[in-house]
Amino acid sequence: MDYTEGIKEYIKREISILRLLDTDAINAAMNLLTETCNSGGTVYVFGNGGSAATASHFQNDFNKGISEYTEKKYRFNCLNDNIATVMAIANDIGYEEVFRFQLRGRLRKPDILMAISGSGNSPNVINAAEYGKQEGCKIIGLTGFSGGKLKALADISLHAPVDSMQITEDIHMIFDHLMMSLLGVK
């Protein structure tokens, strides 16, 4: 089987989406993350499925990758990483509460939320983002497709304007590695 044409088409499509990204929004997100770090705030990051893996990767890259080279240390907390907590909340309360429940009574004024949802409509992500807004926290929303509810709710929208979950998730990882390359990694 020759996949060459499909490979070329995927790469071409990815490049076309990269050209559409809002560099001002990426810059704003980087400045908000830096301000949050400097003020001692925590970045709560979360998502489902592939977005959960991206959230975990963000936490690693900021808490270790960037913080290794900076005097001030980033404080990322990935809400989907503790499977026992997530499953207990999902079982006892409901899956739509797995992130909001973990935020209740913990958010402080300098904290922000980094909510990741390819569709922008995951109920558990939206519930947490709405709660964060209610508590006065800024929201960085990472979305794809039309952006859904999360794009409208976010203070800063990092949006991949494409109807492909694979390319959306690729772009979300590019956001992470782009930020990492500019914020401290040598």
SVG drawing of the C-alpha trace seen along z (x, -y; Angstrom):
<svg xmlns="http://www.w3.org/2000/svg" viewBox="-23 -40 43 42">
<polyline fill="none" stroke="black" stroke-width="0.4" points="0.0,0.0 1.3,-3.4 0.2,-6.1 2.4,-8.8 -0.5,-11.0 -2.4,-10.8 0.7,-11.7 1.4,-14.7 -2.3,-15.8 -2.2,-15.6 1.0,-17.6 -0.3,-20.2 -3.5,-20.6 -1.5,-20.9 0.7,-23.6 -2.4,-25.5 -3.9,-25.5 -0.6,-26.6 -0.7,-29.7 -4.2,-30.6 -3.2,-30.6 -3.7,-33.8 -0.2,-34.8 -1.6,-37.7 -3.6,-35.1 -0.6,-32.9 1.4,-35.9 -1.4,-36.9 -1.5,-33.4 2.3,-33.4 2.1,-36.7 -0.8,-35.5 1.1,-32.3 4.2,-34.3 2.2,-36.8 0.6,-33.8 4.0,-32.3 5.4,-35.6 2.5,-36.2 2.7,-32.6 -0.5,-31.5 -1.4,-28.0 -2.4,-27.0 -5.0,-24.3 -4.9,-22.3 -7.3,-19.6 -9.0,-17.8 -10.4,-14.4 -8.9,-11.7 -6.1,-13.1 -6.7,-16.5 -5.9,-14.8 -2.6,-13.7 -1.9,-17.2 -2.8,-18.6 -0.4,-16.2 2.3,-17.1 1.8,-20.9 2.2,-20.2 5.4,-18.3 6.9,-20.8 6.2,-23.8 6.9,-22.3 10.1,-20.6 11.1,-21.6 10.7,-25.4 11.1,-25.7 14.5,-23.9 15.9,-27.1 14.0,-29.8 14.3,-31.3 10.6,-31.6 8.9,-28.2 5.7,-27.4 2.9,-25.8 0.9,-23.6 -1.7,-21.2 -3.1,-18.7 -6.6,-17.8 -6.9,-14.6 -3.7,-13.0 -4.9,-11.4 -7.0,-8.6 -8.2,-7.5 -9.6,-11.0 -11.1,-11.3 -12.8,-7.9 -14.1,-8.5 -15.7,-11.8 -17.1,-10.2 -18.5,-7.3 -19.9,-9.1 -20.9,-12.4 -20.8,-12.3 -18.3,-12.5 -19.4,-16.1 -18.0,-17.1 -14.5,-15.5 -12.8,-18.9 -15.1,-21.4 -15.2,-19.4 -11.4,-19.5 -11.4,-23.2 -14.0,-24.0 -12.6,-25.8 -9.1,-25.7 -9.0,-28.6 -7.2,-31.8 -7.2,-35.1 -3.9,-34.7 -4.8,-31.2 -5.9,-30.5 -7.4,-27.6 -6.1,-26.1 -9.1,-24.2 -8.6,-21.8 -11.4,-20.5 -11.1,-19.6 -14.8,-20.2 -15.0,-23.0 -18.2,-21.4 -17.1,-18.7 -19.5,-19.2 -16.9,-18.5 -14.5,-21.0 -17.3,-23.7 -18.4,-23.2 -14.9,-23.8 -14.4,-26.8 -17.7,-28.3 -16.8,-27.8 -13.4,-29.4 -15.0,-32.4 -17.4,-32.6 -14.5,-32.6 -12.7,-35.4 -10.1,-33.3 -8.9,-33.9 -9.5,-31.0 -7.1,-30.0 -9.2,-27.7 -7.6,-25.4 -10.1,-24.2 -10.6,-23.0 -13.6,-22.7 -15.9,-25.7 -14.5,-26.2 -17.8,-25.5 -18.8,-26.9 -15.3,-27.0 -14.0,-29.4 -16.8,-31.9 -16.1,-31.4 -12.3,-31.8 -10.5,-35.0 -7.8,-33.9 -8.7,-31.5 -6.0,-29.3 -8.1,-27.9 -7.1,-25.4 -9.7,-26.3 -10.0,-22.8 -12.6,-20.0 -10.1,-17.3 -9.4,-16.0 -6.0,-14.8 -4.8,-18.1 -6.5,-19.9 -4.5,-17.8 -1.3,-18.3 -1.8,-22.1 -2.4,-22.0 0.9,-20.2 2.6,-22.8 1.2,-25.5 2.9,-23.8 6.2,-23.3 6.2,-26.7 5.7,-28.3 8.3,-26.0 10.9,-27.0 10.4,-30.7 9.9,-30.7 13.1,-29.2 14.3,-26.0 17.9,-26.5"/>
</svg>
